[in-house]
Amino acid sequence: MTAATEPIEQVRRRIEEVDPASARAEAERDGTLLIDVREPHEWDEAHIAGAKLVPLGTIAERIEELAPDRAQRLIIYCRVGNRSARAADALASELGYENAASVAGGIEAWRDAGLPLVEPEGLSPEQRMRYSRHTLLPEVGVEGQLKLLDSKVLLIGAGGLGAPSAFYLAAAGVGTLGIVDDDLVDESNLQRQVIHTTGRVGMPKTESARLSIEALNPDVQVVEHRTRLAADNILEIIEGYDVLVDGADNFPTRYLLNDAAVRLGKPVVSASILAFDGQISTFVPHEGPCYRCLYPVPPPPEMAPSCGAAGVLGVMAGVMGLLQANEVIKLVAGLGEPLVGRLLLYDSLGTRFTELKVKRDPECPICGEHAPEIPESELGKFPDYEAFCAGNVVGASSPATPAAR
């Protein structure tokens, strides 16, 4: 095979190239073999009817089986014509094939010429273009993108963490984004809440976020929940969503969300920021610890001032919010290793990440092995979280303060 370091212009001077229209005409003739030298995930995204998939790295081993006659006409294509040019050169110079040609510009030029392609159902032509950088990734592909488009994600808060998370989840093609927030856009928000604009000061945050998301990606349906999560509405609100993104600005809401999510089996991607520090973890019920395992009780107020009181570096919201979006995409598309059982700490002044292992507490009253089963009649009945968070602070851990609105 021609060395990949050799300039492609030199390779092209040694081979025959054909334009897409000529390649199509030849491919329809008897005796012509059309070969796609891309990778399987690229083939799944789109390919030419009648082609044989032979990835470039395997062509030397498989070509004799497909074309025992070295005089047979071979038309070879890839994405933009580089790999197919090297393949045609190698077939001629190393394996003795006399009649191999590369499609100039590859399948991209074929598409631009308006020639037909075999493309998967479920993605429109516009979606195939919009999400092409996703579908080119073997780990995502068309199947992963379709999962994203079919998913429903709920953001608790359209503030510092929810704003960047919402933007990138919308860009990624999450089909439905629910947003829970009862606040209005304030000028002090604009330093970090990038989904809002100066012209929207005074507008409900859910409306402002919806306008930005719809302008970015019309594929996304935005559901506004212009309220605060409470014991009497949380189960109804979260029930229809696949993943919950915790950007709450107070501890009562975080504990309430945790307990409701465990009861309904909903994964929660939780992050928080304060000053120059942030932390994030993913809680998947019964596959790892829950928020209560990590923080059995909230800290006393003097140990956890709000961002409004202590301040926060604006980009901290972006860093941690985007890490939340990354976790959501992994959960929805089934990629990589989510932060289950791991707490990731970020120090922006030192640009250092620290990972801590977190174990599930067998005595946790919510997700522990001995936690009592909650009958269906009790779902939605929660303790007084405001009183709990205000009073039960003896021996508390010290989680970072939730992001300010």
Buried (B, 14 or more C-beta within 10 A) or exposed (E): BBEEEEEBEEBBEEBBBBEBEBBBEBBEEEEBBBBBBBBEBBBBBBBBEEBBBBBBEEBBEBBEEEBEEBEBBBBBBBBBBBBBBBBBBBBBBEBEBEBBBBBBBBBBBBBEEEBEBEBBEEBEEEBBEBBBEBBBEEEBBBBBBBBBBBBBBBBBBBBBBBBBBBBBBBBBBBBBBBBBBEBBBEEEBBBBBBBBBEEBBEBBBBBBBBBBBBEBBEBBBBBBBEEBBEBEBBBEBBEEBBBBBBBBBBBBBBBBBBBBBBBBEBBBBBBBBBBBBBBBBBBBBEEBBBBBBBBBBBBEBEEBBBBEEEBBBBBBBBBBBBBBBBBBBBBBBEBEEBBBBBBBBBEBEEEEEEEEEBEBBEEBEBBBEEBEEBEEEEEBEBEEBEEBBBEEBEEBEEBBBBBBB
